[in-house]
Amino acid sequence: MTFAREHRGLGVLHNLSLLLIATLLIAGCGAVRARSSIGEAEEAISRAEAIRAERVAPYEFAFAVEHLRKAREEAARAEHDDAARHAEVASDYAARAIAANEAAAADVGDAVEERSDDAN
């Protein structure tokens, strides 16, 4: 075998190795994004639970919880992009539940203040 043929064979092997490494890195990035998004969703839902936002915004809260469940399911099947998308929806809806709870608390505060002014 000539040097040129040996060298060409090594070049193909080198290119395949680079392709394999790139594929693994890309797949790994998806897993990292999914894990990060799921963690953020878990934190958002925990915050919503802590203030009992499900009482004021039951739809938003339930939607967040269900999307987090689906995100975990997709992550377990290595469907990282789908897992990240579901986790992002979960975070968004948990934030909506929190905002609804805060708006309701502000409304109650305004009503109490209004009654106090009427009594004086």
C-alpha positions as CSV (number, residue, x, y, z in Angstrom):
1,M,0.0,0.0,0.0
2,T,1.3,3.4,-0.9
3,F,1.7,6.3,1.5
4,A,-1.0,8.3,-0.3
5,R,-3.6,5.5,0.1
6,E,-2.7,5.1,3.8
7,H,-3.0,8.8,4.3
8,R,-6.4,9.0,2.5
9,G,-7.7,6.2,4.7
10,L,-6.6,8.0,7.8
11,G,-8.3,11.2,6.5
12,V,-11.6,9.4,6.1
13,L,-11.3,7.9,9.6
14,H,-10.4,11.3,11.0
15,N,-13.4,12.9,9.3
16,L,-15.7,10.1,10.7
17,S,-14.3,10.6,14.1
18,L,-14.9,14.4,14.0
19,L,-18.5,13.7,12.8
20,L,-19.1,11.3,15.6
21,I,-17.7,13.8,18.2
22,A,-19.8,16.6,16.7
23,T,-22.9,14.5,16.9
24,L,-22.3,13.5,20.5
25,L,-21.7,17.2,21.5
26,I,-24.9,18.3,19.8
27,A,-26.9,15.5,21.5
28,G,-25.3,16.4,24.8
29,C,-26.2,20.1,24.4
30,G,-29.8,19.1,24.0
31,A,-29.7,17.1,27.2
32,V,-28.2,20.0,29.1
33,R,-30.8,22.4,27.8
34,A,-33.6,20.0,28.7
35,R,-32.2,19.4,32.3
36,S,-31.8,23.2,32.8
37,S,-35.3,23.9,31.5
38,I,-36.8,21.2,33.7
39,G,-35.0,22.6,36.7
40,E,-36.3,26.1,36.0
41,A,-39.9,24.7,35.6
42,E,-39.6,22.8,38.9
43,E,-38.5,26.0,40.7
44,A,-41.3,28.1,39.1
45,I,-43.9,25.5,40.1
46,S,-42.5,25.3,43.6
47,R,-42.8,29.1,43.9
48,A,-46.4,28.9,42.7
49,E,-47.2,26.1,45.2
50,A,-45.6,28.1,48.0
51,I,-48.1,31.0,47.5
52,R,-50.9,28.6,46.7
53,A,-51.4,30.0,43.3
54,E,-53.5,27.0,42.3
55,R,-56.4,28.6,44.2
56,V,-56.5,31.7,42.1
57,A,-55.3,30.3,38.8
58,P,-56.1,26.6,38.7
59,Y,-56.0,26.2,34.9
60,E,-52.6,27.9,34.6
61,F,-51.2,25.9,37.6
62,A,-52.5,22.5,36.3
63,F,-51.2,23.3,32.8
64,A,-47.8,24.0,34.2
65,V,-47.7,20.8,36.3
66,E,-48.9,18.7,33.3
67,H,-46.3,20.2,31.0
68,L,-43.6,19.5,33.6
69,R,-44.7,15.9,33.8
70,K,-44.6,15.6,30.0
71,A,-41.1,17.3,30.0
72,R,-39.8,14.6,32.4
73,E,-41.4,11.9,30.3
74,E,-39.8,13.2,27.1
75,A,-36.4,13.6,28.8
76,A,-36.5,10.0,30.0
77,R,-37.0,8.9,26.3
78,A,-34.0,11.2,25.3
79,E,-36.4,13.5,23.4
80,H,-34.4,16.5,24.7
81,D,-35.8,19.2,22.4
82,D,-39.4,18.2,23.2
83,A,-38.6,18.0,26.9
84,A,-37.1,21.5,26.8
85,R,-40.2,22.9,25.0
86,H,-42.6,21.3,27.5
87,A,-40.5,22.6,30.4
88,E,-40.5,26.1,29.0
89,V,-44.3,26.0,28.7
90,A,-44.5,24.8,32.3
91,S,-42.3,27.7,33.5
92,D,-44.4,30.2,31.5
93,Y,-47.7,28.9,32.9
94,A,-46.3,28.7,36.5
95,A,-45.3,32.4,36.1
96,R,-48.8,33.2,34.9
97,A,-50.3,31.5,37.9
98,I,-48.0,33.5,40.2
99,A,-48.9,36.7,38.4
100,A,-52.6,35.9,38.7
101,N,-52.1,35.3,42.4
102,E,-50.2,38.6,42.9
103,A,-52.9,40.5,41.0
104,A,-55.7,38.9,43.1
105,A,-53.7,39.8,46.3
106,A,-53.4,43.4,45.0
107,D,-57.2,43.5,44.3
108,V,-57.9,42.3,47.9
109,G,-55.5,44.9,49.3
110,D,-57.3,47.7,47.2
111,A,-60.7,46.5,48.4
112,V,-59.6,46.5,52.1
113,E,-58.1,50.0,51.7
114,E,-61.3,51.2,50.0
115,R,-63.4,49.9,52.9
116,S,-61.1,51.5,55.4
117,D,-61.5,54.9,53.6
118,D,-65.3,54.4,53.6
119,A,-65.4,53.7,57.3
120,N,-63.6,56.9,58.1
